[in-house]
């Protein structure tokens, strides 16, 4: 099968640094290739994935200015119309508008959402004549909030489990970990409170949001509690560092204060064998398997109480259970199973 993957221009595929969706695009491109398909990508000019054909458009720079974003739409329209008979599947991770020229063409199309779904946009496209179009969201919770009629399937996000080192045992005094962008809705302040109440050390990792209110949050509420011993802030981490810190922790804390669409870092922790304790908002109840890969809790007191049970979980079972649900091979095959 000949597959075209589409992504908004602005960030290279794979990304040099930030770029969650671009990482997914690169990962699925490589996996489709492994499954024996011919893979093309309509992505930022300068991108490169070995074995795949890149059709570059737009330029590197995020966020792109409004004029460049408009140009990208017209370029994608021309490209998809000219090549409408060249592909068996278009898997779109970018704007829904890109699919407009081929909406009613027989070519099979998957529109994947990893962020909030615009019910108005989807409803509008569903009213137009269309063929072989499937919408997917990265969690059932995300889909339920969209309030969208029509075919909208849950297909979870994925990671490459082979890139994460399982740690089967950690010391009795192993620290907890919080890894995320440092902003209030991610709940770093709650993680600190839970760690202190439990008498456990805490590693905090992640970049600080550039927004002024989030900068104030970090400097006023988080930074004063970092002592370098019990509460450590290690800054933004790359993939190697992430693997190291997640693996040495006894449990991963995910005390979110918003409806997280998926929460990839939970699965990354599980891939290292580290159980996750998260508040039951958004996708958390779908990602965590209670008493296997962690615990879903309602407040910080319950989170603290769950630590004792979490450290007793079998870390090998934690990784294996997550792998059967979230490994890229499993999820890529799920996507392809949706095709008519």
Secondary structure in CASP SS format (residue, H / E / C, confidence):
PFRMAT SS
TARGET T0000
AUTHOR 0000-0000-0000
METHOD secondary structure of the structure
MODEL  1
X C 1.00
X E 1.00
X E 1.00
X E 1.00
X E 1.00
X E 1.00
X C 1.00
X C 1.00
X C 1.00
X C 1.00
X C 1.00
X C 1.00
X C 1.00
X C 1.00
X C 1.00
X C 1.00
X C 1.00
X C 1.00
X C 1.00
X H 1.00
X H 1.00
X H 1.00
X H 1.00
X H 1.00
X H 1.00
X H 1.00
X H 1.00
X H 1.00
X H 1.00
X H 1.00
X H 1.00
X H 1.00
X H 1.00
X H 1.00
X C 1.00
X C 1.00
X C 1.00
X E 1.00
X E 1.00
X E 1.00
X E 1.00
X E 1.00
X E 1.00
X E 1.00
X C 1.00
X C 1.00
X C 1.00
X C 1.00
X C 1.00
X C 1.00
X C 1.00
X C 1.00
X E 1.00
X E 1.00
X E 1.00
X E 1.00
X E 1.00
X C 1.00
X C 1.00
X C 1.00
X C 1.00
X C 1.00
X C 1.00
X C 1.00
X C 1.00
X H 1.00
X H 1.00
X H 1.00
X H 1.00
X H 1.00
X H 1.00
X H 1.00
X H 1.00
X H 1.00
X H 1.00
X H 1.00
X H 1.00
X H 1.00
X H 1.00
X H 1.00
X H 1.00
X H 1.00
X C 1.00
X C 1.00
X C 1.00
X C 1.00
X C 1.00
X C 1.00
X E 1.00
X E 1.00
X E 1.00
X E 1.00
X C 1.00
X C 1.00
X C 1.00
X H 1.00
X H 1.00
X H 1.00
X H 1.00
X H 1.00
X H 1.00
X H 1.00
X C 1.00
X C 1.00
X C 1.00
X C 1.00
X C 1.00
X E 1.00
X E 1.00
X E 1.00
X E 1.00
X E 1.00
X E 1.00
X C 1.00
X C 1.00
X C 1.00
X C 1.00
X C 1.00
X H 1.00
X H 1.00
X H 1.00
X H 1.00
X H 1.00
X H 1.00
X H 1.00
X H 1.00
X H 1.00
X C 1.00
X C 1.00
X C 1.00
X C 1.00
X C 1.00
X E 1.00
X E 1.00
X E 1.00
X E 1.00
X E 1.00
X C 1.00
X C 1.00
X H 1.00
X H 1.00
X H 1.00
X H 1.00
X H 1.00
X H 1.00
X H 1.00
X C 1.00
X C 1.00
X C 1.00
X C 1.00
X C 1.00
X E 1.00
X E 1.00
X E 1.00
X C 1.00
X C 1.00
X C 1.00
X C 1.00
X E 1.00
X C 1.00
X H 1.00
X H 1.00
X H 1.00
X C 1.00
X C 1.00
X C 1.00
X C 1.00
X C 1.00
X C 1.00
X C 1.00
X C 1.00
X C 1.00
X C 1.00
X C 1.00
X C 1.00
X E 1.00
X E 1.00
X E 1.00
X E 1.00
X C 1.00
X C 1.00
X E 1.00
X C 1.00
X H 1.00
X H 1.00
X H 1.00
X C 1.00
X H 1.00
X H 1.00
X H 1.00
X H 1.00
X H 1.00
X H 1.00
X H 1.00
X H 1.00
X H 1.00
X H 1.00
X H 1.00
X C 1.00
X C 1.00
X C 1.00
X E 1.00
X E 1.00
X E 1.00
X E 1.00
X C 1.00
X C 1.00
X E 1.00
X C 1.00
X C 1.00
X C 1.00
X H 1.00
X H 1.00
X H 1.00
X H 1.00
X H 1.00
X H 1.00
X H 1.00
X H 1.00
X H 1.00
X H 1.00
X H 1.00
X H 1.00
X H 1.00
X H 1.00
X C 1.00
X C 1.00
X C 1.00
X C 1.00
X C 1.00
X E 1.00
X E 1.00
X E 1.00
X E 1.00
X E 1.00
X C 1.00
X C 1.00
X C 1.00
X H 1.00
X H 1.00
X H 1.00
X H 1.00
X H 1.00
X H 1.00
X H 1.00
X H 1.00
X H 1.00
X H 1.00
X C 1.00
X C 1.00
X E 1.00
X E 1.00
X E 1.00
X E 1.00
X C 1.00
X C 1.00
X C 1.00
X C 1.00
X C 1.00
X C 1.00
X C 1.00
X C 1.00
X C 1.00
X H 1.00
X H 1.00
X H 1.00
X H 1.00
X H 1.00
X H 1.00
X H 1.00
X H 1.00
X C 1.00
X C 1.00
X C 1.00
X C 1.00
X E 1.00
X E 1.00
X E 1.00
X E 1.00
X C 1.00
X C 1.00
X C 1.00
X C 1.00
X H 1.00
X H 1.00
X H 1.00
X H 1.00
X C 1.00
X C 1.00
X E 1.00
X C 1.00
X C 1.00
X C 1.00
X E 1.00
X E 1.00
X E 1.00
X E 1.00
X C 1.00
X C 1.00
X H 1.00
X H 1.00
X H 1.00
X H 1.00
X H 1.00
X H 1.00
X H 1.00
X H 1.00
X H 1.00
X H 1.00
X H 1.00
X C 1.00
X C 1.00
X C 1.00
X C 1.00
X H 1.00
X H 1.00
X H 1.00
X H 1.00
X H 1.00
X H 1.00
X H 1.00
X H 1.00
X H 1.00
X H 1.00
X H 1.00
X H 1.00
X E 1.00
X H 1.00
X H 1.00
X H 1.00
X H 1.00
X H 1.00
X H 1.00
X H 1.00
X H 1.00
X H 1.00
X H 1.00
X C 1.00
X C 1.00
X C 1.00
END
